[in-house]
Amino acid sequence: MDMDYQSTTTSKVLEVLDALVKGFCKKFRKLILSGSSHGGYVSLNYLRFYSPECIDRVFLFAPSYSSLRLTLEEVGYKGVESWLKGESELTFKECNTGLEITIHKDFAVDILQKGYEILEEDRINFPETPPVDIYIAHGTKDEVVPVEHSRKFVSKVKVSAYKEVEDDHRLTNTFRSLLEEFCDDKQGSF
């Protein structure tokens, strides 16, 4: 599901995801969770704060590990004080697309109160040994989430597979082949 930044928070998305996972677990023995960008952030936080029960593995594509920090780096730190306190929405033009984005007034407060940021400077807020197999792909030409963030994450967390590809944030040219590769990868190696 897409993240509707204007009307929701990470916590609300996690609650919906948990309800979906619990429902699907009643029908299926194993599930694969997947997320791209902030969806990867949500997936990783789901593993941190919820019981993954029937989640077998997680596929992450150019995942964000620090959505709040990346947002602040894009819009700047001036003029966002009321948004950081949950007093107003944040509206800005996205650098890469030029699209105007509005982010819910409680988005930052939610992240700060719940401790959702996974990458904070050199600290990784995630178990060194994850509860499930994690597969990560990240484009070396990503201008939204720096590939260095994935490199830091995999240097401290034991993932089943990590692959860098010459592609952009959306993995426009390689997504399909990466997905096929991850799904075919029974042994956790490429």
C-alpha positions as CSV (number, residue, x, y, z in Angstrom):
1,M,0.0,0.0,0.0
2,D,1.2,3.5,-0.7
3,M,2.0,5.8,2.1
4,D,-0.5,8.7,2.2
5,Y,1.7,11.1,4.1
6,Q,-1.0,13.8,4.3
7,S,-3.5,11.7,6.3
8,T,-1.5,9.1,8.3
9,T,1.5,8.3,10.5
10,T,3.9,5.4,10.6
11,S,2.0,4.0,13.7
12,K,-1.3,4.0,11.8
13,V,0.3,2.2,8.9
14,L,1.9,-0.4,11.2
15,E,-1.6,-1.0,12.8
16,V,-3.1,-1.7,9.4
17,L,-0.2,-3.9,8.4
18,D,-0.5,-5.9,11.6
19,A,-4.2,-6.5,11.0
20,L,-3.5,-7.6,7.4
21,V,-0.7,-9.9,8.5
22,K,-2.8,-11.5,11.3
23,G,-5.7,-12.0,8.8
24,F,-3.4,-13.6,6.1
25,C,-1.7,-15.7,8.7
26,K,-5.0,-17.5,9.4
27,K,-5.1,-18.6,5.7
28,F,-1.4,-19.0,4.8
29,R,1.5,-20.6,6.7
30,K,4.1,-18.2,5.4
31,L,4.1,-14.7,4.2
32,I,6.6,-12.5,2.4
33,L,6.6,-8.9,3.5
34,S,7.9,-6.3,1.1
35,G,8.5,-2.6,1.1
36,S,10.2,0.1,-0.9
37,S,11.5,3.4,0.5
38,H,9.2,4.4,3.5
39,G,7.5,1.0,3.0
40,G,10.9,-0.6,3.8
41,Y,11.0,1.6,6.9
42,V,7.5,0.3,7.9
43,S,8.5,-3.3,7.2
44,L,11.6,-3.0,9.4
45,N,9.7,-1.4,12.2
46,Y,7.1,-4.1,11.9
47,L,9.8,-6.6,12.6
48,R,11.0,-4.5,15.6
49,F,7.8,-3.8,17.3
50,Y,5.3,-6.6,16.3
51,S,5.4,-10.4,16.4
52,P,6.3,-11.5,12.9
53,E,4.4,-14.8,13.4
54,C,4.1,-16.2,9.9
55,I,6.4,-13.8,8.1
56,D,8.9,-16.0,6.4
57,R,11.1,-13.3,4.8
58,V,11.2,-9.6,4.0
59,F,12.2,-8.0,0.6
60,L,13.3,-4.4,0.9
61,F,13.9,-2.2,-2.1
62,A,15.9,1.1,-1.5
63,P,14.5,1.1,2.1
64,S,14.5,4.2,4.2
65,Y,16.1,3.7,7.6
66,S,15.6,7.3,8.7
67,S,12.5,8.8,7.1
68,L,12.3,11.8,9.5
69,R,16.0,12.7,9.0
70,L,15.7,12.4,5.2
71,T,12.6,14.6,5.2
72,L,14.4,17.3,7.3
73,E,17.5,17.1,5.0
74,E,15.3,17.7,2.0
75,V,13.2,20.6,3.4
76,G,15.7,22.1,5.7
77,Y,15.6,22.6,9.4
78,K,14.3,26.2,9.4
79,G,10.6,26.7,9.6
80,V,9.7,23.2,10.6
81,E,9.5,23.7,14.4
82,S,5.7,23.7,14.6
83,W,5.6,20.5,12.4
84,L,8.1,18.7,14.6
85,K,5.9,19.6,17.6
86,G,2.7,18.3,15.9
87,E,1.2,21.7,15.6
88,S,0.9,22.0,11.8
89,E,1.3,20.1,8.6
90,L,4.4,20.3,6.5
91,T,4.1,21.2,2.8
92,F,7.0,21.4,0.4
93,K,8.0,20.6,-3.2
94,E,9.9,17.4,-3.6
95,C,13.3,18.0,-5.1
96,N,13.4,15.1,-7.5
97,T,9.8,15.2,-8.9
98,G,8.7,18.8,-8.2
99,L,5.5,17.4,-6.7
100,E,4.0,19.3,-3.8
101,I,3.8,17.0,-0.8
102,T,1.9,17.6,2.5
103,I,2.9,15.6,5.5
104,H,0.5,15.0,8.4
105,K,1.0,17.2,11.4
106,D,1.6,14.1,13.7
107,F,4.1,12.3,11.4
108,A,7.3,13.6,13.0
109,V,5.9,13.5,16.6
110,D,4.9,9.8,16.0
111,I,8.4,8.9,14.8
112,L,10.1,10.7,17.6
113,Q,7.8,9.4,20.4
114,K,7.9,5.8,19.1
115,G,11.6,5.7,18.2
116,Y,11.1,4.5,14.7
117,E,14.3,5.8,13.2
118,I,16.5,2.8,12.5
119,L,19.6,4.6,11.4
120,E,20.8,7.4,13.7
121,E,24.3,8.5,12.7
122,D,26.3,5.4,13.2
123,R,23.8,3.6,15.5
124,I,21.5,1.0,14.1
125,N,18.3,0.5,16.1
126,F,17.6,-3.0,14.9
127,P,18.6,-6.5,16.1
128,E,21.9,-7.7,14.8
129,T,20.3,-11.1,14.1
130,P,16.8,-10.4,12.5
131,P,13.8,-12.6,13.4
132,V,13.4,-13.5,9.7
133,D,15.4,-13.5,6.5
134,I,15.9,-10.0,5.0
135,Y,16.8,-9.4,1.4
136,I,17.8,-5.9,0.4
137,A,18.4,-4.3,-3.0
138,H,19.5,-0.7,-3.4
139,G,20.3,1.4,-6.5
140,T,23.7,3.1,-6.6
141,K,22.1,6.1,-8.4
142,D,19.4,6.6,-5.7
143,E,19.0,10.3,-5.0
144,V,16.3,9.9,-2.4
145,V,17.7,7.4,0.1
146,P,21.5,7.2,-0.1
147,V,22.9,3.7,-0.8
148,E,25.3,4.4,2.0
149,H,22.4,3.9,4.4
150,S,21.9,0.3,3.3
151,R,25.6,-0.2,3.4
152,K,25.7,0.9,7.1
153,F,22.7,-1.3,7.9
154,V,24.1,-4.5,6.3
155,S,27.4,-3.8,8.0
156,K,25.7,-4.3,11.4
157,V,22.7,-6.5,10.7
158,K,23.0,-10.1,9.3
159,V,20.8,-10.0,6.2
160,S,20.3,-13.0,4.0
161,A,21.2,-11.1,0.8
162,Y,22.2,-7.6,-0.2
163,K,22.6,-6.4,-3.7
164,E,23.5,-3.1,-5.2
165,V,22.5,-2.4,-8.7
166,E,23.2,0.5,-11.1
167,D,19.7,2.0,-10.8
168,D,17.6,4.8,-9.3
169,H,15.5,5.0,-6.2
170,R,12.5,3.3,-7.8
171,L,14.8,0.6,-9.3
172,T,13.1,1.4,-12.6
173,N,15.3,-0.9,-14.7
174,T,16.0,-3.7,-12.3
175,F,13.0,-4.2,-10.0
176,R,11.4,-7.1,-11.9
177,S,14.7,-9.1,-12.1
178,L,15.5,-8.4,-8.5
179,L,12.1,-9.6,-7.3
180,E,12.5,-12.8,-9.4
181,E,16.0,-13.3,-8.0
182,F,14.9,-12.9,-4.4
183,C,12.0,-15.2,-4.9
184,D,14.2,-17.9,-6.5
185,D,16.9,-17.5,-3.9
186,K,16.3,-20.5,-1.7
187,Q,19.7,-20.5,-0.1
188,G,20.2,-16.8,0.6
189,S,23.0,-16.3,-1.9
190,F,23.1,-14.7,-5.4
